[in-house]
Amino acid sequence: MKHVESIISKILSSKTTSEVDFKGHWVNELKSYMDLTISGTSVTGSYVSAVSKTDAPTKPFDLFGTVAGDMISFTVNWGSSITTWIGHGVIEDGKPEILTLWHLVVAIPNETDPEVQWKTVMSGADTFRRA
């Protein structure tokens, strides 16, 4: 939870700008990376997660989303789960960053079982830096 609080604090204290160029190659603190293409307000690209059940990076997965000024959201459908990130582009120490909060929803065998319902949705935060 400290990481989420840190991201929120950074969003509130960083210089946001409508001049953030989201296109290109971005890497987060866990070494996951994405390549973004921007066309108008549409975001497309690919995402490779360094965090997986096999401890090896995933194959590239399609990513899609939207931008509005310095705000961005994007989604990756992993097959048995979906992750959506939403955040702001900021300039930190003269360098662009994307500060995000994410939600991951996973398929579980029995959604009505209260013992496993809590496993359906997870949340967290990521900071992406241009690579």
N, C-alpha and C positions, 0 to 999 in steps of 0.2 A: 504494500500500500504506500510505502514511502516514495517509491518511484512515481506513482500516479500523482501524489501530492507535489513532488518536485516538478513534474511536467506542468501541472496546473499553475504553480507558482511562476515557472519560467514563462508560460504563455502570458500571464498577467503583467510580468515585469519586462518582457522583451519588446523590442521595437518591431511592431507589425507593420507591414507595408503592402500595398497593392502591387508593388513592383517585383514580387518574388516570381522567378521563372521556375516553374515546377518540372519542366522537361529535363530528361537526362537520367543519369545513374545515381541512385541513392542507397546508402548503407545505414542500417541501424546499429544500436549498441550490442546486439547479439550476432552481428555479421550477416543477418538476412539482408537481401538486397532487391531492389526493383529498378526497372527501366521504364520511365514514363514518357508518353507522347501526349501532347496537348493539342487539341484542335477546337478552337473556340472555347466552349466551357466543358468539353468532353475530355475525359482522361482514359487512355488505354495503355496497355503495356503488359509486362510480365513481372512475376514475383517469385523469388526463390527463398524459401525459409531455411534458415540454419538450425531451426528447432523442430525436430520431428521425432516420431517414435523410434526411429532407427539410429538416431544420433548422427545421421548423415544429412547433408542438404537435400531438399526436395528437388524434383525436376521443376522447370519453370512452369508456373500456372498463369493463366490469363488474369488480368486485372482490368477493372473498368471503374469509372467514377465520374466525378464532376468537380469543377473549380468555380469559384466566384471571388474575384479579387485575391486576397491573401488566404482564403479558406479552401480546403480540399477535403474530399471524401473519396474513398476507393474501397472496392470489395474484391475478395478472392474466394472463389468456390473451389474447395479442395476435394470435393466429391462426397465425403461423409461429414463434412463440416464447412462452415462459411465464416470468414472473418471480414469485418468492416472496420476501417480506420476513419477517423474524422479529426481534423486539426487545422492548424494555422502555419503558414510560412512566416518565418521571422528571420531577422538578421541578428546574429549573435557574434560579437567580436568581429564584425565585418564579413561574416560568412553566412550563407543561407542554411537554414535548418527547417525541417518540418516537424513540429511538435504535435503528436497525435495521442488520442485515447482510442482503444480498440475494444470490440466485443467479438468473441468467438462463440458460435453456437454449434454444438455437436449432436449427431444422431445418437440416441441411446435406445436400447432394446425395448424398454417399457416406460414411456413418458409419464404414465400414471402412478408408477411406483415411487412413493415419497422418499425411499432410501436412495434413489438415484436421480431424482429430479434436480437436485442442486448441481449435478454434473453437466447439465444442459448448456449453461451459459457461463463463460469466463470473461473477465475484463482485465485490461492492463493499459500500459502506456509505452510508446516508442518515440525515440528521437531519431530522425533520419538526417544524415549529413550527405552533402554532395560528394561523390567519390571522384 
